[in-house]
């Protein structure tokens, strides 16, 4: 199901993403998609926690995960240690994408 990525590749020439570089967005999405397809080669798609602050990385990560048919859990990078511990115990992710806030401890 790489059709959305093919569509993004065609759109990248038009710089359609207001305020951001469309080509960079497309490259990030494609790189993440390739990473996920390699990890999914074992048969089970990885569970992903997405707590990305950067809008372009958030969108690219979300699209890549959806195209790769991976379960995605959207999380708040500003959560404290207790919230992160709860979600990690519940989800047991294979991948965590995102940047923790300076005032919060890193994801356990």
C-alpha positions in Angstrom: 0.0 0.0 0.0 2.6 2.5 -1.0 0.2 4.6 -3.0 0.0 7.5 -0.5 3.8 7.8 -0.6 3.8 7.8 -4.4 1.2 10.5 -4.3 3.4 12.5 -1.8 6.4 12.1 -4.1 4.4 13.6 -7.0 3.2 16.5 -4.8 6.6 17.3 -3.5 7.5 19.1 -6.7 4.8 21.7 -6.0 5.8 22.6 -2.5 2.2 22.2 -1.3 3.0 22.1 2.4 2.6 25.7 3.6 5.4 26.9 5.9 7.5 23.7 5.4 9.6 22.0 2.8 7.3 19.4 1.0 10.3 17.5 -0.4 11.8 17.1 3.1 8.4 15.9 4.3 8.2 13.3 1.6 11.7 12.1 2.3 11.1 11.7 6.0 7.9 9.8 5.3 9.6 7.5 2.9 12.6 6.8 5.1 10.4 6.0 8.1 8.2 3.8 5.8 11.2 1.8 4.6 12.4 1.4 8.2 8.9 0.1 9.2 8.7 -2.4 6.3 12.1 -3.8 7.3 10.9 -4.2 10.9 7.6 -5.7 9.7 9.4 -8.4 7.6 9.3 -10.7 10.5 5.5 -10.8 10.1 4.3 -8.7 12.9 4.1 -4.9 12.4 5.7 -2.9 15.2 3.6 -1.0 17.7 4.5 2.7 17.6 4.1 5.4 20.1 4.1 8.8 18.4 4.9 11.7 20.7 6.6 14.0 18.1 6.7 17.8 18.7 7.9 18.8 15.2 4.8 19.2 12.9 6.6 17.9 9.8 8.0 14.9 11.6 4.7 14.2 13.3 2.8 14.1 9.9 5.5 12.2 8.2 5.7 9.6 11.0 1.9 9.2 11.2 1.6 8.7 7.4 4.5 6.3 7.3 3.0 4.2 10.1 -0.4 4.1 8.6 0.9 3.2 5.1 2.9 0.4 6.7 -0.2 -0.9 8.6 1.4 -0.4 12.0 -0.6 0.3 15.1 0.0 3.9 16.1 -0.6 5.4 19.5 -0.7 9.2 19.6 0.8 10.4 22.9 1.6 13.8 24.5 5.3 14.5 24.8 4.5 16.7 27.8 3.2 13.8 29.9 4.9 13.2 33.2 6.6 10.0 34.4 3.4 8.5 35.7 1.5 8.9 32.4 4.4 7.5 30.4 4.7 4.5 32.7 1.0 3.8 32.3 1.0 4.0 28.5 4.2 2.0 28.2 2.8 -0.8 30.4 -0.4 -0.8 28.5 0.9 -0.5 24.9 4.3 -2.2 25.2 5.6 -0.4 22.1 8.3 -1.6 19.8 9.1 1.9 18.7 8.8 5.3 20.3 9.1 8.3 18.0 9.3 11.8 19.4 11.2 14.2 21.6 10.6 14.5 25.3 10.2 17.9 26.8 13.2 19.4 28.6 11.3 19.5 32.0 10.1 16.0 31.8 12.1 12.9 32.3 12.9 10.9 29.1 10.5 8.1 28.2 11.3 5.1 30.5 
